[in-house]
């Protein structure tokens, strides 16, 4: 088995463990994958696993490594923004969320729009928040979190 195949296989197994809630086993497999072949994806998913444990500093550190590995991969920028929001550091999240929107290798642009909406809502910037939630829903019409947030804002304005 080639290095790349082995690293990808470990990444898949780690993800499966993570989704089943076995976070420590997932962390160990992500780290093994990174030892074999450090990729932006493996660092991002390791960070995501740390975030499940509310280990935001470590999660952000892994996402920074992901960005070093591939600056065009959008996921780690959005994830850093989300972790900063969870840590109450809303203003610091904005540049990362904007970088996620500018990334060329990204398939989930609705997430940074949603997260920007969360930031703007926390800052009392209702129009900006609503615009971001609307954009998230334009991209992903069945995005229930954005729909709930937009409905809440609309109810507040009535």
N, C-alpha and C positions, 0 to 999 in steps of 0.2 A: 504494500500500500504506500502510495506517495505521501510525502509530508503534508501537502495541501489536503488530500483526502482524509488523512488521519485527523488533522486539526478540525476539519469540517464535521467529521463524524462525532468527535468529542463535543463540538459546539451543539450539534443536534441533540445529543444525549443529555447535555447540560440543560438545554432549553426544556426538554421533556420533564426532567427532574424538577426544574424551577416551576413549571406549570402544575406539577403534582404537589408542590409545596415543600419539597425536600431541598431547601435552600442551601444548606451546608454542602451536600453532595454536588449540587449544581455549581456552587462556587469552586469546589475542587476541580471539577471537569473543565469549567471555563479557564481556570488557571493552567491546567495541563494543555489545553488547546493553545493558549497564548504562548506557553513555553515552546511548543512545537512550531507554531507560526503565528506571530502576533498580527491580528487583523483588527480593523476598526470595529467590525461586528462583534468579535469576542470581547473586546474591551467594553463596548457599549452594553452588551448583555450582562457582563459581570457587574457593571455599574448599576444596571436595572435591578439585578438580584440584591445588591447591597441596599438599594432604595426600599425594597420590600422589608428590610430589617431596620429601616429608618437610619441607615448609616450614610447620610447624605455627603459628608466630606469625602468618604472613600468612593462613593458613586460618582461624584464630580471629578475626582482624580482619575478614575478609569475613563470617563468620557473625554477628559483632556488628552489622555493617551490615544483614544480613538481618533480625535481630531488631528493629532500629530501623524497618525498612520494614514489618514485619508481626510483632508480638509473639506472635500466635497460631499462627504457622507453627512446627511442632514440629521439623522437620529440623535447623535450625541449633543448637538446644539440644543435641540428641543428638550432633551432629557435634562441637561444642565439647567435650562430655564425652569422646567417643572420642579426640579429638586430645590432650586433657590426659592421658588414660590412656597413650597412646603416648609421651607426653613424661615419663611417670613421676610425674605430679601427680594421684594417685588421689583424695585428699580434695577437691581443687578440682573434680573432675569431678562429684561427687555432686549439688550443687545444680542444675547444668545438666541432668543426666539426669532429675532430679525435675521440672524445668520442662518437659522434653520430654513427660513423662507427663501433665502438666497442660494441655498445649497443646490447643486445640480444633480446630486445623486440622493434622491429622497422620494418616497412614495406616499407620504402621509402629511401633506401640507396642511390638512385640516387641524392637526394637533397644535402647531405653533399659533395658528389663528385663535383656537380655543384658549390656549394658555395666555396669549396676549389679552384676550377678553377677560380672563380671570384677573390679570394684573390691573387692567383698566377699571374693572369693577371695584376692586379693593381700594383703588385710588379715588373712587367717586366719579370717574370719567365715564358716565353712563352711555353717551352717544358712541364713544370710541369702543366701549365694551360690546355694545349691541352690534356695531359694524363688524367686529371681529367674529362674534358668534354667527352672524349672518353669512360671512365669508366661509367659515368652517362648514356650515350647513350647505352652502352652494357647492362646495367641493365634495362633501360627504353627506347627502341628504338624510340619511338614517342615523346620524351622530346624535344619540339621545342626550348625552351630557350637554352639548351645545344647545340643543333644543330646550332642555330644562332651564338652563341659564338665561336664554333669550326670553322664555316665557316669564320667568321671575322678574326680569328687568321690565318687560312690557306691563306686567301687573303693578309694578311699583309706580309706573308713570301714569297709571289711570286713576 
